[in-house]
Amino acid sequence: MLIVQKFGGTSVGTVERIQNVATRVSKTAKEGNDVIVVVSAMSGETNKLVGYAAHFSSNPSKPEMDMLLSSGERVSASLLSIALQEMGHKSLAMTGRKAGVLTDTSHTKARIADINPKRMKTAIKEGNIIVVAGFQGVNEHGDVTTLGRGGSDLSAVAIAGAMGADLCEIYTDVSGIYTTDPRIESKAKKLDMISYDEMLELASMGAKVLQTRSVEMAKKLNVNLVTRTSFSDEAGTLITKEENIMEAPLVSGIALDRNQARISLMGVKDKPGIASDIFNKLADAEVNIDVIIQNKAHDGTTNIDFTVPLDDLGQAKSIVDTFVASGDIKDDSYNEDICKVSVVGVGMKSHAGVAAKAFLTMADNNININMISTSEIKVSMVIDEKYAELAVRGLHAAYELDK
């Protein structure tokens, strides 16, 4: 088998932990598998490098930051490769460029355009364990680029797809995907298996084990993903095609996203193109809009409410202010004390009453629902942040996810 193993910053956070990773990789290789390892920078290293840059500039250029930040992963890859060589393995460390990771021309948030696996295939044939510096690639001009948040996961999945790997294992500091956050609900259960679509919903709704981009790519390339902990031999969670799951549960998990803000626009001129203009400007600024409610006001204008990630609120405010100044919006208000709780499960496709049970659970706990959004396998409710944990525990019990 060809197995791609990705280890995050916590897993390679010290030289002792890198040695532990080397032991795990060695064991996988000795079981007769070909192994490609993708590593993140040692935990805290990227922040340290950002701090160094800030010493010289409050707004350093993105190409220079890509060159700087990509060095963290190269350190981890080199150290792990040295450790494996000392254990008697043939090992080769590769940068993103050497691994054939080609990206678009964006800096700091580049997208993978292609992977040329020729060099990796040759190295594997020669009996090497390959250790790739994640999070990075090279554009058509030969410039170093980085992939943004969750970039090492993305590197691992893309390499697994390009190499036709049998499995891509993502090692983190948690043992898999749970029915909800165990820090909120102690009765949360680890899932043995979950579909790509369910994982996409959970990831986009605040579950932080995997980034959305890496799950999207795994689905596109049909890569079987396993997420597990690097600190024990405990089995993890397999993320795979829905048809590979014999009998999907009605609901797989409850996700909580506290990184939310609500924007209310009052007295929006009720004429064609205004709402489109507002949301186009927000899209151009890469502000992600989620739940949207629109209704007519008594004076013939329109009121529009929508949610954005809390991190994007400042950018969204500045755009909304221009429409208020022009008179297209009469007034605006903002609420940061909200959260979004979501019920996710592919079983919803074939069963009625899932949403009704969610709403009834909120009512039974005296929690007012401010906004609602649904998809084929998800029901999301925006509520006051102070009720976040009560809502999660109530829903977890209502769908009997602790059994």
Buried (B, 14 or more C-beta within 10 A) or exposed (E): EBBBBBBBBBBBBEEEBBBBBBEBBBEBBEEEBBBBBBBBBBBEBBEEBEEEBEEEEEEBEBBBBBBBBBBBBBBBBBBBBBBBBEBEBBBBBBBBBBBBBBBBEBBBBBBBEEBEBEBBBEBBEEEBBBBBBBBBBBBEEEBBBBBBEBBBBBBBBBBBBBBEBBBBBBBBBBBBBBBBBBEBBEEBBBBEBBBBBBBBBBBBBBBBBBBBBBBBBBBEBEBBBBBBBBBEEEEBBBBBEBEEBEEBBBBBBBBBBEBBBBBBBBBBBEEEEBBEEBBEBBEEEEBEBBBEBEEEEEEEBBBBBBBBBBEBBEBBBEBBEEBBEEEBBBEBEEBEEBBBBBBBBBBBEEEEEBBEBBBEBBEEBEBEBBBBBBEEBBBBBBBBBEBBBBBBBBBBBBBEBBE
